[in-house]
Amino acid sequence: MAAIVCLIMIMSGCGEEAVANTVNSLDDLSGKKIGVQRKTTGDIYASDIEDAEVVRFNRGIDAVTALKKGVIDAVIIDDEPAKVFVEEVSGLTLLDEPFAEEEYGIAVSKDNPELLKDINTALEKLEKDGTLAHIKDAWIMGEAKVTAYEGQDKDSYADGVLKMITNAEFPPYENITEDGQIVGIDIDIMKAVCDELDMKLEVENTAFDSVIVSVERGMSSAAASGITITPERLEHVDFSNPYTTAKQVVIVRE
């Protein structure tokens, strides 16, 4: 996260006069320039706002940087990453009213119903024994920096390898540490799932708009990247039962 903050400071410049905020409520979004991460549900929601100009970025941090510089008027993004950005970057705040509520799921190929069934069984067990709550709480409360779940480390696994695809630009769900590790809520949840399935977890990072495609085309076993379950995405992949409920929120300048 330190690298993200440094990037914003460098790109924004020091000593520049603050740009005035023009969005004080959801009603004010009409006719404004709204930043989103490409192919996210924020992108979908922003596209439905009357007379709004949707400015799409490959990464959420790029949208936040543009907001701080005054290039756009607001950013629509998931609530937990938004809280991280607002806490770490001066001059930004959240509107009190959330834009929408949604549920995250793990994406699996439609050609692999057995894996989907096994993941759902594992998630149900991890929900009941408190593992999911522990992982989410540790990351959201800031107690976890690298991991909240120590997975198994064995020489061999009965059911082989689960290749997980993600977009590590979405703290606290996934991000890259200074030493190059991909960490976060989704990684820890998938480690716990793989322990239940006796599979070795391998994580690969890609652009968010390639995550669903990778699973659909069989290049990855599953995707976990703060992915909202939507009818459009269900046309291409199947989803596990939801493992968390999230909100879309609006970041603005103070």
C-alpha positions in Angstrom: 0.0 0.0 0.0 2.9 2.3 0.7 3.8 2.1 -3.0 0.3 3.2 -4.0 0.4 6.2 -1.7 3.8 7.2 -3.1 2.5 6.9 -6.6 -0.4 9.3 -5.9 2.0 11.8 -4.2 4.4 11.7 -7.2 1.7 12.0 -9.8 -0.3 14.7 -8.0 2.7 16.9 -7.2 3.5 18.7 -4.0 2.2 22.1 -3.0 -0.5 22.2 -5.8 -3.7 24.1 -5.0 -6.5 21.7 -4.0 -9.3 21.2 -6.6 -12.8 22.0 -5.2 -15.2 19.1 -4.8 -18.3 19.2 -7.0 -20.1 16.1 -5.7 -21.8 16.1 -2.3 -24.5 13.5 -2.9 -25.5 10.7 -5.3 -27.8 13.2 -7.1 -24.8 15.3 -7.9 -23.2 12.5 -10.1 -25.5 13.4 -13.0 -23.4 15.2 -15.7 -20.1 14.6 -13.9 -16.9 12.8 -15.0 -16.9 9.6 -13.0 -13.8 7.4 -12.8 -14.1 3.6 -12.6 -11.9 0.5 -13.0 -12.6 -1.0 -16.4 -15.1 -3.9 -16.5 -16.0 -3.7 -12.8 -19.5 -3.3 -11.5 -18.6 0.3 -10.8 -18.2 0.7 -14.6 -21.7 -0.8 -15.1 -23.3 1.4 -12.5 -21.6 4.6 -13.7 -22.7 3.9 -17.3 -26.4 4.2 -16.1 -26.0 7.7 -14.6 -27.7 10.3 -16.6 -25.4 12.5 -18.7 -22.3 11.2 -16.8 -19.0 10.9 -18.6 -17.5 7.6 -17.6 -13.7 7.6 -17.6 -12.3 4.1 -17.5 -8.9 3.1 -15.9 -7.1 -0.2 -15.9 -6.5 0.1 -12.1 -8.5 1.6 -9.3 -5.4 3.5 -8.1 -5.2 5.3 -11.4 -8.8 6.5 -11.0 -8.1 7.8 -7.5 -5.0 9.6 -8.8 -7.1 11.3 -11.5 -9.6 12.3 -8.9 -7.0 13.9 -6.6 -5.6 15.8 -9.6 -9.0 17.1 -10.5 -9.2 15.3 -13.9 -12.5 13.6 -12.8 -15.2 14.5 -10.2 -15.7 11.1 -8.4 -14.7 7.5 -8.3 -17.2 4.6 -7.9 -15.4 1.6 -6.4 -15.9 -1.2 -3.8 -16.1 -0.1 -0.2 -13.1 -1.8 1.4 -10.5 -0.6 -1.2 -12.2 2.8 -1.0 -11.6 2.9 2.7 -7.9 2.1 2.2 -7.5 4.9 -0.4 -9.3 7.5 1.7 -7.3 6.5 4.9 -4.0 6.7 3.1 -4.5 9.6 0.8 -5.1 13.1 2.1 -7.9 15.2 0.6 -10.3 12.4 -0.3 -13.5 11.3 1.4 -16.5 9.0 0.9 -20.1 10.0 0.4 -22.2 8.9 3.3 -24.7 7.0 1.1 -23.5 3.8 -0.6 -24.2 3.5 -4.3 -25.2 -0.2 -4.3 -24.8 -3.5 -2.5 -23.5 -6.7 -4.0 -22.1 -10.1 -3.3 -18.7 -11.6 -4.2 -18.2 -15.1 -5.4 -15.4 -17.4 -6.7 -15.6 -17.8 -10.5 -15.2 -21.3 -12.0 -15.5 -22.7 -15.5 -18.9 -24.0 -16.6 -17.0 -27.1 -17.7 -15.9 -27.9 -14.1 -19.1 -28.4 -12.0 -17.2 -30.8 -9.7 -14.7 -28.1 -8.7 -17.6 -25.7 -8.1 -19.3 -28.2 -5.8 -16.1 -28.8 -3.9 -15.4 -25.1 -3.4 -19.0 -24.5 -2.1 -18.6 -27.4 0.3 -15.3 -26.0 1.6 -16.7 -22.4 1.9 -19.7 -23.8 3.9 -17.3 -25.5 6.3 -15.0 -22.4 6.6 -18.1 -20.3 7.3 -19.3 -22.5 10.0 -15.9 -22.9 11.8 -15.3 -19.1 11.7 -12.3 -19.2 9.4 -13.9 -16.9 6.8 -14.9 -14.4 9.4 -11.4 -14.4 10.9 -9.7 -13.8 7.6 -12.0 -11.0 6.6 -11.9 -9.3 10.0 -8.1 -9.5 10.3 -7.5 -7.8 6.9 -10.3 -5.2 7.2 -9.2 -4.2 10.8 -5.6 -3.9 9.6 -4.3 -6.7 11.8 -3.0 -8.7 8.8 -0.2 -7.3 6.6 0.9 -10.4 4.8 -1.5 -13.2 5.8 -4.3 -14.0 8.2 -4.2 -17.7 7.4 -1.2 -20.0 7.5 -1.9 -22.6 4.8 -0.5 -26.1 4.6 3.0 -26.5 3.0 3.4 -30.1 1.8 5.5 -31.9 -0.6 2.5 -33.4 -2.4 -1.2 -32.8 -2.6 -3.8 -35.5 -3.3 -5.8 -33.4 -5.9 -3.0 -31.5 -7.6 -2.9 -27.8 -8.3 -5.6 -25.1 -8.3 -4.5 -22.2 -10.5 -6.2 -19.0 -9.2 -6.3 -15.8 -11.3 -6.6 -12.4 -9.7 -6.0 -8.7 -10.2 -3.8 -7.6 -7.3 -4.8 -4.0 -7.3 -7.6 -4.2 -4.8 -6.6 -4.0 -1.2 -7.4 -5.5 1.2 -8.8 -8.2 -1.1 -5.6 -8.5 -3.0 -2.5 -6.5 -3.6 1.3 -6.9 -4.1 3.7 -6.4 -1.2 7.0 -4.6 -1.6 8.8 -7.9 -1.9 6.4 -9.1 -4.7 4.0 -11.3 -2.8 0.3 -11.4 -3.8 -1.6 -11.2 -0.5 -5.1 -10.3 0.8 -8.5 -11.6 1.8 -9.1 -13.6 -1.4 -5.7 -15.2 -1.3 -6.1 -16.3 2.3 -9.7 -17.6 1.6 -8.4 -19.6 -1.4 -5.6 -21.0 0.7 -8.1 -22.2 3.2 -10.3 -23.7 0.4 -7.4 -25.5 -1.1 -6.4 -26.9 2.3 -9.9 -28.4 2.5 -9.6 -29.8 -1.1 -6.0 -31.0 -0.5 -4.8 -28.9 -3.5 -1.8 -26.7 -3.9 -2.7 -23.0 -4.6 -0.9 -21.2 -7.4 -1.8 -17.5 -7.8 -1.3 -15.5 -11.0 -1.9 -11.7 -11.4 -3.5 -10.2 -14.5 -5.6 -7.2 -15.5 -9.1 -7.3 -14.1 -10.8 -7.4 -17.5 -8.9 -10.6 -18.2 -9.9 -12.5 -15.0 -13.2 -13.9 -16.2 -11.8 -14.6 -19.7 -9.0 -16.7 -18.2 -11.4 -18.9 -16.3 -13.9 -19.2 -19.2 -11.1 -20.3 -21.6 -9.7 -22.8 -19.1 -6.4 -21.0 -18.6 -7.1 -20.8 -14.8 -9.0 -23.1 -12.5 -10.8 -20.3 -10.6 -10.8 -16.6 -10.1 -11.1 -14.7 -6.8 -10.6 -10.9 -7.2 -13.5 -9.2 -5.4 -15.7 -10.3 -8.2 -19.4 -9.4 -8.0 -21.8 -12.0 -9.1 -23.8 -10.5 -12.0 -26.2 -11.9 -14.6 -23.7 -10.8 -17.3 -20.8 -12.7 -15.8 -22.9 -15.8 -15.2 -23.3 -16.1 -18.9 -19.6 -16.9 -19.1 -18.7 -18.6 -15.8 -20.3 -20.2 -12.8 -19.9 -18.7 -9.3 -19.6 -20.2 -5.9 -22.0 -19.3 -3.2 -21.3 -15.7 -2.0 -18.5 -15.4 0.5 -18.9 -11.8 1.4 -21.3 -8.8 0.9 -19.8 -5.6 -0.3 -20.9 -2.1 -1.3 -20.2 0.2 -4.2 -19.3 3.6 -2.8 -18.3 7.0 -4.1 -15.0 8.7 -3.4 -14.8 12.5 -3.8 -12.5 15.3 -2.9 -13.0 16.9 0.5 
